[in-house]
Amino acid sequence: MSGNNNELLSIGIPVLNGVPTIRRAIQSALESEYRPIEIIVSDNASQDGTSDIVSELAREHAEVQHHRS
């Protein structure tokens, strides 16, 4: 999908203990050509380091939002 029509594309990623895949999922969304985007990661109290990965990516990329339950 490609676009520059100023409509925000929201991508939601629910996750629980997603260390094996969460970085790749977020990076794939960031590589989208569509702009503007926001990537909302809803972490359901992961206990495996997922929160650390998502927090790191949120610090590096303004498009990433991290919500932890």
FENQUIJO-V941450 format. One record per residue. N is the residue number from 0. RES is the residue in three letters. PSI is psi in whole degrees, 0 to 359 (NA if undefined). Layout:
n: {N:N}
res: {RES:RES}
psi: {PSI:PSI}
This chain:
n: {0:1:2:3:4:5:6:7:8:9:10:11:12:13:14:15:16:17:18:19:20:21:22:23:24:25:26:27:28:29:30:31:32:33:34:35:36:37:38:39:40:41:42:43:44:45:46:47:48:49:50:51:52:53:54:55:56:57:58:59:60:61:62:63:64:65:66:67:68}
res: {MET:SER:GLY:ASN:ASN:ASN:GLU:LEU:LEU:SER:ILE:GLY:ILE:PRO:VAL:LEU:ASN:GLY:VAL:PRO:THR:ILE:ARG:ARG:ALA:ILE:GLN:SER:ALA:LEU:GLU:SER:GLU:TYR:ARG:PRO:ILE:GLU:ILE:ILE:VAL:SER:ASP:ASN:ALA:SER:GLN:ASP:GLY:THR:SER:ASP:ILE:VAL:SER:GLU:LEU:ALA:ARG:GLU:HIS:ALA:GLU:VAL:GLN:HIS:HIS:ARG:SER}
psi: {132:143:153:46:13:6:128:129:120:128:119:133:102:143:145:116:61:25:318:337:345:319:315:320:315:316:324:317:321:332:354:142:345:134:145:152:158:141:114:113:119:105:117:61:45:147:20:15:358:316:321:317:312:318:318:313:327:325:325:335:116:338:342:126:137:120:122:130:NA}
